[in-house]
Amino acid sequence: MEKLIINAVSREKRFAYVRNNKVEKIIFDRPEERSLVGNIYYGTVTKVLPGMNAAFIDIGEEKNAYLHRDVLAKYVLSPERSIDKEKKSVTTFVHQGEKLLVQVEKDATGTKGARVTGIIEIMGDNLIYMPQGRYVAVSKKIVEEKDDLRRFGMRMKTDDEGLIFRTSSTSATEEEMENELNNLRGQGAELKEKTSTLKKPGIVFKKDTFTEMVFDSISQMPDGEVIVDDLSLKKILDGRYPDLKITYYSGKENIFTVQRIEHEIDKALKRIVWLDKGAYLIFDETEALTIIDVNTGKFSGKNDYQDTVLKTNTLAAIEIARQLKLRDIGGIVLIDFIDMKNEKDKRHILETIETEFQKDSTRTKIIGFTALGILQLTRKKTKVSLSEALQVRCPVCDGTGRMLSAETIAFRLERELMENRNSDFEAVLIETTKDVKDAILPHIEMVEEWIHMKVYFSIQPSPHHHYVLKQFGNHDEIAQKARESY
């Protein structure tokens, strides 16, 4: 049984993927960390650089964007042979002051602005449509139907258009894909019409990455249930997935708390993970790699020692795969299983962990056991791990440990306040640290509107971020308490 639990009613949006009552993936989406990748902008060329075969584009953001000649629409659509086009300078295809529609490929980093492309991609369920792409491509995950899809794509598109077939296209009919292509063409025409009325650089399409990640997760669920606490998102999902069981949660208590996801998040941040039989794992994350140690603990088994070792290592292999997905750990991973003398037992552990990672959408390469019995694997790092996203280095222990950040505590405070919305009280006094108050203060008017209460703070210096809902009451009473606390 599969479930998707979606918590989307506050600024920090989250969803959890649950299989057989075990959480396998948790996704966080915070406003200040949202990527610009996929956003479409109407820009103005500010400078053309023949030496770099590139141009800088004012897209209305803090830094100008970088656009290379090879991803200019005029360059791609040029009828000349590739070898002849490559000899021509960027000045042949673009000039200063020119208005262009561009899409972000890579976010700005440091002093560098975003990298953009003039080949616009419009995402569909089964297709990615490029009004000016000129080529057909198929997802690398598709093998058997690859040639058929490529031929079908060449028949469907015009000379200038481009198409990419997504993995889900293998389960769609040709009629469904033709209808989808026409819808995507319509979206492309709307974008073109919208830009014709614009006079200055700015965004014309903002990618809803959270909703797209929800769609991607649902597409990987053959059956199951979606539980969501946001009515507008439920309506979108109802229209898109009419045959899927979608439940709206309207309770006061946060949906992650009710579904025990919050508990799983706390466990996933701990260094020690307990297994069913009393054995346990120790996770040590460093910048270079992650080391996992397997220990028998209280697990003694019913037969000989090697039988106990094999059973413990098998339990560990299954849980390690789940934890790597849950914690979103990428890069080099070294697993110190309990020493196995038998090569057959080692093969069994390898097969077990390979089977578990078949369910993982992130590419993982299992290298094998070293001479010292350490299992090596690499997992593609697509974003920061769960601990990096939710925690900061602890100043109390001089960086040797980690603690929840002020932002994370502020989000937790928001959710607990939401659980007390529509009560009979007029105000609430919150005891917290200055950093937590500073994190929530820019949004306090919105929070007060949500909970229909005035929020007052009492600042308590502390080495770790925390909050306490000290008192509920009427305005005058709580305001007086807040003044007394300073």
N, C-alpha and C positions, 0 to 999 in steps of 0.2 A: 504494500500500500504506500502510495506517494502523496505528500502534501506540500503545498507551498503556503507558508504563513507570511503575509505581507503587512508590515507596519508602516503606513504612509501618511498618518495624520499630523505629524510634526515636521519640523525643518529637516531633521535627520531621518531619511527614509531608509527602511531596512526590509529585507525578506530572507526567510530561511527555507531551505529545501530539506524535507524530512523523508527518509526512506525506511520503512519497517520500524517506525517509531524512534529512529536515530537521526539526529541532525547531521547532514553531510556538507552543507554549504550555507554560509551566512554572508550576505552582501550588504555593505553600508554605502550610503550615498549622502555626502554632506555638501551643503551649498558652496562653502569656501574651497572645496577640493574637487569640484566638478571640472572635468576636462572640456576644452573647447573643440577637441577633435570631432569632426563631423558637422560642426556648425558652418553655415554658408553666409558669406559676407559680400556686400557690394563695396568694392574698393576702388581707390584711385592710385595710379602708378606715380610714385613720388621721385623715383630715381631708377635709371636703367644703367646696369654695369656690364659693359661688353666683355671686360676681362674675366668676369665670373659667369658670363652667359646667364645672368639672372636680373631680377628687378625687385625693388622694394615697394610694397603696397601699403597704403594707409587704409586700414579696415575699421577704423574707429576705436581700436583698442589702445592701450598705453604705448605699446611698441609697434613699429611697422612690421609687416609680415614679409617673409622671404619667398620669392616665386622663381623657380628655375625655368629656363627656356623649354626644356623637354616636356614639361607638364602644362604648357600653354595650349589652349584649344586651337589657336591658329597653326601652331607647329604640328600638332597631332593630325589635324585635318588637311594639312598641306598635301597636294597630290604628288609632290616630288618624291623621288626615291629617297629612302632613309639616308643613304650615303651622301646624297647631294644636300639634303636638309642639314645634316650635321656640320657641314662646312660653313653654314650661314650663321651670322651673329644674332644675338637676341634682339638687336635693334631692327631686324627685318620683320619681327613678329609683334613687337610691342613698342609703344613710345610714351614718354613722360606726359602725364595728365590724362592718359587713357582710362576709361572706366571699365572695370572687369568684375565678373562674378567669380568668386574663389571659395574653396572649401578647405578648412584646416586639416592638415595631415599630422602635424606634430605640435604639441603645446610649446609656448614660450619657455625658455630656460635661461636663468641668469640674466645676462645682458642681451641675449638673442631673442628676437621676436618669434612668433609662430611661423611654422613652415606651411605654405598653402599650395594648392593645386588648382589649375584652371579646368581640370576634368571633373566636373560635378558628378557625384554618385548619389542616387536617390534609392534608399533601402526599401525593399518589399519583403514579403514573407518568404518567397522562394527565389526572387531575383534581385540583383542590384542593377539599376538602370543608369546609363550614362548618356545624356543627350548628345554629347560630343566625344565618344570614346573610340569608335571604329574597330573594336575587337570583341571577341567572345572568349570568355574563360569559364572554367568549371572548378568548383571547390576541390582542393587536394584530397579531401576525404572521400570523394566519389571516384570509384575506379571502373566498375563494370559499365555504367551508363555514360561514361565520359564522352565518347565519340558521338553517340546518338544525341546527347544534349547539345554538343557543340554544333552539329549539323542543324538541329532544330532551331538553335539560336540564330544562326546565319540566315535561315529562312524567315524568321520573325522580324529581324531588325532592318532598318534602313542602312544605307552606306555609312552615314555619319555616326549612327548610334553605336553604343557599346553595351554588352550584357555580361553579367557574372552570375552563374547558377550557384545558389547556396545549397548546402547539404540537404535541406528540407525539400528541394525540388524533385528528388527521387520519388517522393510519395505524392506528388501533384500530377494531375492530368495535363495534357497539352492545352486543352480548352481553359483550364484554370490559370495556367501561366500566360496564355494569350490575353485573358481578361485582366490579369494583374499588370501586364506590360502596358495595356491601354490606360489603366488607372495611373501608373507611374508616369506615363507620357503627359497625362493631364496635370499631375503635380509639377512636372518640369515646365509646362506652359504657364502655370500659375506663378511660379518663381520668376519667369521671364517678364510676365506682365507686372508683377510687383516692383521689380527693379526699374521698370520704365518710368515710374513716378517718383523715384528717389533722386534727391539732389546732392546728398552728402554721404560719405562712407558710413556703413553700419551693418548690423546683423539683419539678415532677411529670413533665416531659418535657424532655430535653436534646437539642437538634438536633445530629445528626452532620453538620456542614457538609462535612467532608472527603469522607465517603462519598457525600453527595449531589452534590458537584462531580464525583466520579468517575462517578456514574450519568449526570449531564448530559452529560459528555464522551463516554461510551460511546454514549449515545442519538444523538449526532451522527455516529457512525461507521457508515456503511452496511455495511462489512465490516472485517476486519483482525484484530489480535491484541492481547491484554492480557497483559503480563508483570508479575507481582506477587511481592513478597518476603515477604508476610505471609499465613500459611496460613489464618487465620480470615477475612480479607477475601476470599481466593480462594474459600472455601466459600460466602460470601454471594453473590459474583459468579456462581459456578457455578449456584446455585439460581435466580438472577434472569435469567441469560443462558445457557440451556442450549445454544444453537446457536453461541455465540461461542467462539473458540479462546482459552482462558485457560491460561497457563503459570505454574507456580510456580517461582521462582528461589530456590535454597537455597545458593548459593555463599557463601564467606567474604567475598570482595571486594564492596564495596557495589555494588548494582545500577546506580546512576547512573554509577559509574566504569566498569563493564563495558560499559554501553551508550553511553559517551562523552557522557552528558548533563552530567556535572560539567564537562567541557571546554567545552560550549556555554554553561553558566552563566558561567564565567570570561570567555568571549568577549563575552557579552552585557553584561558590566559594563565593558568597555573603551570608550574614547571613539572609537577608530578601528575601522571594520569593512572588511575587504578583500573586494573582489568577485572573480569568477572570472578576469577578464581583466587584473588588475593595477590596476584603478580602485579607489577607496576612498571611504568615507563618513565624515564626522566628526559625532558626536552631541554636542550641548551642551544638557544639561537644566538649566533654571532653574525657580524657583518659578512664574513666570508662564507660561512656554511652553517648547517644545522646538524647537531650530533644528538642521536637518540640512543639511550642505554636501556636494555631490557633486563629486568630483574625478576627472579622467581617469587620473592617475597614469602607469603604464607602458603603458596601453592606447592604441595608435596606430591601430588599424583597418587595413583593407586598401585602402580607397578614399579619398575626400576627407574633409576635416575634419568636415563636417556629418554624414556617415555615421557617423564615429567618435562624435560627440556623441550622435546618436540611439541608437546601440547602448549607449553607456555609460549614458545616462539611462534606457533601458529596463531594463537590468540593475539599476540603482539603484532604480527604482520597485518592482520585484518584491522586492528585498531590504529596502527600507524598510518595505513593508507587513509583511513577516515579522518584522522587528526591532521594530516598534511593538507587534505582538501578543506577541512573545517577552518584550520588556522591560515590557510592560503599561503603556505610556506613554499618559496621557490628557491632556485639555485641548487647548490650541491648539498646532498643529504647523506650522512654516514650513519648506519644503523649497527650498533654493537649488540647483535643477538647473543644469547647464551651459547657458549661453545658447543658445536655439534661435531662429533667424530665421524659420523656416517655421511658419505656424499649423497646418498639417497635422501636423507633428511634435509640437506641443504637444497636439493632440487625441489623438494616438496615446498619449502619456504619460498623459493623463487617463484614457483608456479602459483602459490597462494597470493603473493603480493602482485604478481602480474595480472591475475584475475581481478583483484580488487581495483587496480588502476585502469582496467578497461572501462570502468564506470566514470572515469574522470575526464572532463572536457578539456583540461589543461594537459598539454603534451608532457609525458614523463618517459625518461629513458633509464631503464634498469641495467646497470653495467655489470653487476655480479659481485661475488665475494672476493675479497683480497686474501693474501696468504695468511693474514692475521684473523680471518673470519669476519671482517667488517663488510657489510653489504653497502655498495655504493650505488646511488642513483642521482639523477638530475631531474628537476621539475621546472618547466618554463616559468620564469618570474614575470607575471603580467602586471602586477601592482604590488603595493606594500602589503606585508602580512597583517594578520589580525592584530597582533601585539603592537606592531608599528603604527597601525591606524588608531588604536584606542588608548595607547599608553605613551608616556614620555619618560625620559630617564629621571630617576629619583634623585633629587639633590641631597636628600638626607644620607643616602649611602654612597654618595660621590660617584654615581653612575654605574655601580655594580649591579643594581637591581632596577626594577621598573615600577611605575605607579600609574593610576588612572589620571589622565590629563584633566585640566580644568574644563575644557570643552566637553569631554565625555561626561563629567559630573553635571555640567549645566544641562546637557541633553536629558540625563536621568531625572534631574529636577523638573524640567519641563513636563516629562511624562507623568511624574507623580502628581504634579499640580493638575494635570489634565484629568487624573482619576478623581479629583475633588471638585470638578467643574459642576456648575448648576447647584451648588449647595446653598444653604440658607445664610452662610457667612458673607460679610462684606469685604473682609481683608484677611491677609495671612502674614505672619512674621516668620522669616526664614533666617536661621543662623547658618552662616557659611563663610568661606574665605574670600578675600578681596578678588582673587583671580577668577573664582567661579562667578561672583557677582559681575565682574567686568565682561565675562564671556556671555552672560545672558542679558545684561542691561540694554544693549542696542536693540533687543527684540522684546523688551518687557511689555511695551504697549500692546503688541500683538498677543502675547501670552495672557495679559490681563483681560483682553477682549475675549479670548478663548474660554477662560475660566470664570469670567464675570466676577472677579475679585481684584482688589487693590493689593499689590505685593510690596511689603516692606522688608528691609534687610538688617540683620545684626551681624557685623563683621567680627569674626573670631580668628586671630592669627593661628596658623597651624602649618606644620611641615608637609601635610598631605591634604589634598583637596577633598572637601566633604560638604554636606549640608544636612540640616535638621529642620523639619517643619515644626517650629517651636510653639506656635499658637494661632488659632483661628478666632475671629471675633468681629466686632463692628469697627468702623473706620477710626473713631476717636480712641478706642481702647488700644488697638494695635499700633496706631501712630504714636501714642504715648509710650508704649513699651519699646518701640524702635528708638525714640529719642533718649530713653533711659539707658539704652544699651551702648550709646556712644560716649 
